[in-house]
Amino acid sequence: MSELPAPPAVALALSEELTARIHAEIHAAGGSIPFSRYMELCLYSPGLGYYSAGLQKFGEAGDFVTAPEISPLFGQCLAQSCAAVLAELGGGDLLEFGAGSGRLAVDVLSALAQLQQLPGTCYIIERSADLRERQQVLLAGTLPDVADRVRWLDALPAGDFRGVILANEVLDAMPVERFHWTGAAVEQYCVADINEAFGWQLCKDTPVELATAVAGICEDNSLPSGYVAEANLMLAPWLQGVATAMSQGVVLLADYGYPRHEYYHVQRTQGTLMCHYRHRVHDDPFLWPGLQDITAHVDFTAVAEAAVAAGFAVSGYTTQAHFLLDCGLEQLLQAQGEPQSTSYLRAAQQVKTLIMPGEMGERFKFIALTKDVELEIPGFRMQNMRGRL
């Protein structure tokens, strides 16, 4: 990875401390741990994991840029969906998982205030103490009149949530299992100590849960021997927890991914695992633990199946481009100023990034899960692709 810029000394020191911690856990476990555990430690170890340490992650100075960081119009469009749901319910609350920098919460709440459809309370569930502090500072500084409606939680409320739940680029950061298909059986990948470094190793035993989850998929898609991919076994229990917490409302999930027949495609022989570091993408999850993001694309068919099993209805599935355009993106752009003004041209360039097929427009998808709500949700009226799941 010589093309990647070297981390500063203070960052390397954090990475070395985390590396030692992971090596110690591998040793205690007998020589290897499942990749999902390695990914969990890299991303969420208290004080050292990628999302837990105080390093810049989002925006130009970080490792990647999310849609809310690109343009406030993304959050303004999302607010159109939220407002329609809250109006249908006659009021309710808003909850965001993994609010990142806090920018999406600011943009959505600001737009909801203009639409006179503010939630009673806006909850944010954030695992990272560092990110939580950044969110609090941003919201207090930009929306002082609304900030008192925001509450941070460590877990979902107990069974009586009513309103809208948002999760933008949350599913891709869930630890995944990596597996190998022999043509007849599923083998789980572990992370082992190899010459004092981390390396791949097939686990001695593959959990029944993993084998059951993916063996049929491999057979149904006629995947070749040697095929490598990922499976998110945390997804179903996570959605079950969301369903248990919600009495009525809508869950809007946005992320990059595919329906299953594209996710486990015969030509995608090495899966979708990827790492982000200083706006570069590579496939080595063992490089500088704690200093890079590790992600996997989302199997949206798995999301739909787990949602239905948890008691949700799948009301919509579409590309980010269609979602934003259906929520009035063009009209919001026109309101940015005269077509030749600096503000308009800047906003237009940002919009291209959000909706062009070669950028985020088709790679990112939205899916709507509903519970006891009958509503044609803005964002899914222009093109609803549920049939492709």
C-alpha positions in Angstrom: 0.0 0.0 0.0 2.9 2.4 -0.8 0.5 4.7 -2.6 -1.4 5.5 0.6 -0.1 8.5 2.7 1.5 7.4 5.9 -0.4 8.2 9.1 1.1 10.7 11.5 3.0 9.4 14.5 0.2 10.0 17.0 -2.3 8.0 14.9 0.2 5.2 14.4 0.7 5.0 18.1 -3.1 4.5 18.6 -3.1 1.8 15.8 -0.2 0.0 17.5 -2.0 -0.1 20.8 -5.2 -1.5 19.1 -3.1 -4.0 17.2 -1.6 -5.3 20.5 -5.1 -5.5 22.0 -6.3 -7.6 19.0 -3.2 -9.8 19.1 -3.9 -10.5 22.8 -7.5 -11.5 22.1 -6.4 -13.8 19.3 -3.9 -15.4 21.6 -6.5 -15.8 24.3 -8.9 -17.4 21.8 -6.4 -20.1 20.8 -4.9 -18.5 17.7 -7.7 -17.0 15.7 -11.0 -15.0 15.9 -13.9 -14.7 13.4 -13.5 -11.8 11.0 -16.6 -10.3 12.4 -14.9 -9.9 15.8 -11.8 -8.5 14.2 -14.0 -5.9 12.4 -15.8 -5.1 15.6 -12.5 -4.4 17.4 -11.1 -2.3 14.6 -14.2 -0.1 14.3 -15.6 0.1 17.8 -12.9 -0.7 20.5 -13.4 2.0 23.2 -10.9 4.8 22.7 -9.0 3.1 19.9 -11.5 1.8 17.3 -12.0 3.8 14.1 -15.3 5.3 15.2 -14.3 5.6 18.8 -11.0 7.5 18.6 -10.9 11.2 18.1 -9.6 11.3 14.5 -11.2 13.1 11.6 -13.4 10.7 9.6 -15.9 12.6 7.5 -15.5 15.2 4.8 -12.5 16.4 2.8 -10.1 16.2 5.8 -11.2 12.7 6.6 -11.4 9.3 4.9 -14.6 9.5 3.0 -17.5 11.8 2.3 -21.2 10.9 3.0 -24.2 12.4 1.2 -25.0 14.8 4.1 -21.5 16.1 3.9 -21.8 16.7 0.2 -24.9 18.8 0.2 -27.6 20.0 2.7 -30.1 19.2 -0.1 -29.8 15.5 0.8 -31.2 16.1 4.3 -33.8 18.5 3.0 -35.1 15.8 0.6 -35.1 13.3 3.4 -37.1 15.7 5.5 -39.9 15.6 2.9 -40.4 11.9 3.6 -40.1 12.5 7.4 -42.7 15.3 7.3 -45.2 13.2 5.3 -44.9 10.4 7.8 -45.2 12.6 10.9 -48.2 14.4 9.3 -49.9 11.0 8.6 -49.3 10.0 12.2 -50.5 13.3 13.6 -47.1 13.9 15.1 -44.3 11.7 16.5 -40.6 11.5 17.1 -37.5 11.1 15.0 -34.6 8.7 15.8 -31.3 8.6 13.9 -28.8 5.7 14.2 -25.1 6.6 13.9 -25.5 10.3 13.2 -21.8 10.7 12.2 -20.8 14.4 12.2 -24.4 15.4 13.0 -24.8 17.1 9.7 -27.8 15.0 8.6 -29.6 15.7 11.8 -29.0 19.4 11.4 -30.3 19.5 7.8 -33.4 17.3 8.5 -34.4 19.2 11.6 -33.9 22.6 10.0 -36.1 21.6 7.0 -38.7 20.1 9.3 -38.8 23.4 11.2 -39.5 25.2 8.0 -42.2 22.7 7.1 -43.7 23.2 10.5 -43.4 19.4 11.2 -40.8 19.1 13.9 -40.8 15.9 15.8 -41.7 16.0 19.5 -38.2 14.6 20.3 -35.2 13.8 18.1 -33.3 10.8 19.5 -29.7 9.9 18.4 -28.2 6.6 19.1 -24.4 6.9 18.8 -21.9 4.3 20.0 -18.9 6.7 19.7 -18.5 9.1 22.6 -16.2 11.3 20.4 -18.9 11.5 17.6 -21.6 12.2 20.2 -19.7 15.2 21.5 -19.2 16.5 18.0 -22.9 16.1 17.3 -23.8 18.0 20.4 -21.5 20.9 19.6 -22.8 21.2 16.0 -26.5 21.0 16.9 -26.2 23.5 19.7 -24.2 25.9 17.5 -26.4 25.7 14.4 -29.9 25.0 15.7 -30.1 26.5 19.2 -33.9 26.8 19.0 -34.3 23.2 18.2 -31.3 21.6 20.0 -33.4 21.2 23.2 -35.5 18.6 21.4 -32.5 16.3 20.8 -31.7 13.5 23.2 -28.9 11.0 23.0 -29.5 7.4 23.8 -27.4 4.3 24.4 -30.1 1.9 23.2 -33.5 1.9 21.6 -36.5 3.2 23.6 -38.6 0.4 25.2 -41.4 -0.5 22.9 -43.3 2.7 22.4 -41.5 4.6 19.7 -43.8 6.3 17.2 -42.4 8.2 14.3 -39.5 7.9 11.8 -36.2 6.1 12.2 -33.3 7.0 10.0 -30.1 5.1 9.3 -27.7 6.5 6.6 -24.7 4.4 5.9 -25.1 2.4 9.1 -25.7 -1.1 7.8 -22.4 -1.1 5.8 -20.5 -0.5 9.1 -22.0 -3.6 10.8 -19.4 -6.3 11.4 -19.8 -9.1 8.8 -18.8 -12.7 8.5 -16.5 -13.6 5.6 -16.9 -17.0 4.1 -15.6 -19.4 1.4 -17.8 -21.6 -0.7 -16.2 -25.0 -1.6 -18.9 -25.9 -4.1 -20.5 -28.1 -1.4 -20.0 -26.4 2.0 -19.6 -23.0 3.6 -16.3 -22.3 5.4 -15.9 -19.3 7.8 -12.9 -17.1 7.6 -11.0 -16.2 10.8 -8.2 -13.7 11.5 -5.0 -15.3 12.8 -1.5 -14.3 13.9 0.8 -15.1 11.0 4.4 -14.2 11.4 3.4 -11.5 14.0 0.9 -10.0 11.6 -2.8 -10.5 10.9 -3.8 -12.8 8.1 -6.7 -14.9 6.8 -7.2 -18.4 8.0 -10.2 -20.8 7.5 -11.8 -21.4 10.9 -11.7 -24.9 12.4 -15.5 -25.0 12.6 -18.1 -23.0 10.8 -21.1 -21.9 12.9 -24.4 -23.5 11.9 -26.0 -20.0 11.7 -23.6 -18.9 9.0 -23.8 -22.1 7.0 -27.6 -22.1 7.2 -27.7 -18.4 6.1 -25.6 -18.7 3.0 -25.4 -22.3 1.8 -28.8 -22.1 0.0 -27.8 -18.7 -1.5 -24.6 -20.3 -3.0 -26.5 -23.2 -4.4 -29.4 -21.1 -5.8 -26.9 -18.7 -7.5 -24.7 -21.6 -8.8 -21.6 -20.0 -7.3 -18.3 -21.6 -8.2 -16.0 -23.4 -5.9 -13.6 -20.8 -4.3 -16.2 -18.1 -4.2 -15.6 -15.6 -1.3 -18.2 -13.2 0.1 -19.7 -11.7 3.2 -22.9 -12.2 5.3 -24.3 -9.8 7.9 -25.6 -12.0 10.7 -26.2 -9.0 12.9 -28.9 -7.6 10.6 -31.8 -9.8 11.6 -31.4 -9.3 15.4 -30.9 -5.5 14.8 -34.1 -5.2 12.8 -35.9 -7.3 15.4 -34.8 -4.9 18.1 -36.0 -1.9 16.0 -39.4 -3.6 15.4 -39.8 -4.3 19.1 -39.0 -0.7 20.0 -41.4 0.8 17.4 -45.2 0.8 18.0 -46.0 2.6 14.7 -43.9 4.4 12.1 -41.4 4.1 9.2 -37.8 3.1 9.0 -35.7 4.7 6.2 -32.4 3.0 5.5 -29.9 4.4 3.0 -26.7 2.6 2.0 -24.7 1.2 -0.9 -25.6 -2.3 -1.9 -27.5 -4.6 -4.2 -30.4 -7.0 -4.2 -29.3 -10.6 -3.5 -29.1 -11.8 -7.1 -26.6 -9.0 -7.8 -24.8 -9.1 -4.5 -23.9 -12.8 -4.8 -23.2 -12.6 -8.5 -21.1 -15.3 -10.1 -18.6 -12.7 -11.3 -18.1 -11.0 -7.9 -15.8 -13.8 -6.6 -14.1 -11.9 -3.8 -17.1 -10.2 -2.2 -17.5 -6.5 -1.4 -15.3 -6.0 1.6 -13.4 -2.6 1.2 -11.5 -0.1 3.3 -11.4 3.7 3.1 -8.4 5.7 4.0 -7.8 9.4 3.1 -10.3 9.1 0.2 -8.6 6.0 -1.2 -10.3 2.7 -1.4 -8.4 -0.6 -1.0 -9.1 -4.2 0.1 -6.6 -4.8 3.0 -8.5 -4.8 6.3 -5.3 -5.6 8.2 -3.6 -2.3 7.4 -3.3 0.2 10.3 -6.2 -1.2 12.5 -8.3 1.6 13.8 -7.1 4.2 11.3 -9.3 3.1 8.3 -12.9 2.4 7.8 -13.8 -1.2 7.0 -17.1 -1.8 5.2 -19.2 -4.3 3.2 -22.0 -3.6 0.8 -25.6 -4.3 1.9 -27.6 -7.3 0.7 -31.0 -5.5 0.5 -32.8 -8.8 -0.1 -31.6 -9.8 3.3 -32.8 -6.5 4.8 -36.2 -7.1 3.3 -36.4 -10.7 4.5 -35.3 -9.8 8.1 -37.7 -6.9 8.1 -40.7 -9.0 7.2 -39.7 -11.6 9.7 -39.6 -8.9 12.4 -43.1 -7.6 11.6 -42.4 -4.8 9.1 -43.8 -4.3 5.7 -41.4 -3.4 2.9 -43.1 -0.4 1.4 -40.4 0.9 -0.9 -37.0 0.3 -2.5 -35.3 2.6 -5.0 -32.1 4.2 -6.0 -30.8 7.3 -4.3 -31.3 9.3 -7.5 -34.9 8.4 -7.8 -35.5 8.9 -4.1 -34.0 12.5 -4.1 -35.7 13.5 -7.3 -39.1 12.2 -6.0 -38.6 14.3 -2.9 -38.2 17.5 -4.9 -34.5 17.8 -5.4 -34.8 19.8 -8.6 -37.1 22.3 -6.9 -34.8 22.6 -4.0 -31.9 23.2 -6.3 -33.7 26.0 -8.2 -34.2 27.7 -4.9 -30.4 28.1 -4.5 -30.3 31.2 -6.6 -30.0 32.4 -10.2 -28.8 29.7 -12.6 -25.5 31.5 -13.1 -24.9 32.4 -9.5 -22.0 31.0 -7.6 -24.3 29.4 -5.0 -26.4 27.7 -7.7 -23.4 26.4 -9.6 -21.9 25.0 -6.4 -25.2 23.3 -5.5 -25.6 21.9 -9.0 -22.2 20.3 -8.8 -23.1 18.7 -5.5 -26.4 17.5 -6.9 -24.5 15.7 -9.7 -22.5 13.8 -7.2 -25.7 12.7 -5.4 -27.7 11.6 -8.4 -25.4 10.7 -11.3 -25.1 7.0 -12.1 -21.3 7.0 -12.0 -21.3 8.8 -8.6 -23.8 8.0 -5.9 -27.1 7.9 -7.8 -27.3 4.2 -8.5 -24.8 2.7 -6.1 -26.8 3.9 -3.1 -30.3 2.7 -2.4 -33.1 3.6 -0.1 -35.5 1.1 1.5 -38.6 1.9 3.5 -39.9 -0.4 6.2 -43.3 0.4 7.7 -45.2 -0.7 10.8 -49.0 0.1 11.0 -48.7 2.9 8.4 -50.5 3.1 5.1 -48.8 5.9 3.1 -47.2 6.4 -0.3 -44.0 7.7 1.1 -42.2 10.5 -0.8 -39.1 9.1 -2.3 -40.6 5.9 -3.6 -43.4 7.2 -5.8 -41.3 7.8 -9.0 -39.9 4.3 -9.1 -40.5 1.6 -6.5 -38.2 -1.4 -7.2 -39.5 -3.7 -4.5 -40.1 -6.4 -7.1 -36.3 -6.6 -7.7 -35.6 -7.7 -4.2 
